[in-house]
Amino acid sequence: DLKVLPYWGHSSDRKVLRQCFNPRKLYSYNAPFHVAVTSYQILVQDESYLKRVKWQYLILDEAQVT
């Protein structure tokens, strides 16, 4: 039942996706997403937006980067 938000794409695409980050709608069963998937590169690029969310868990896996 988990909803996944694929957070990638061009900056304009991610701007639209950030509308799901509304704290009044998060942290519940009916939230727009329960899991966000992104890359470390986008995390760094959009840090100012992503650090506004009170994440319960943050898992980074960049094993494919050599």
Steps between C-alpha positions, in 0.01 A plus 500: 500500500804730499493781245832578335605842370770472231678831559711562191484671164567856392482779756156599369376141548635490854337834577162341424586194712592721797133594532465159668733619779222690678554413870125513568452209260800287599545244777165327460350200326341729240819697432583569135808277544665286765834434331700743285763360266771724362873511432774646713570755226142632507505494880799735490345719229166535681634499855329828590160348418558149632631609838168672571332160524520319833607164361455198722775306320761584241676218317772578247627228271750605237664162451488539121725810516865407461 
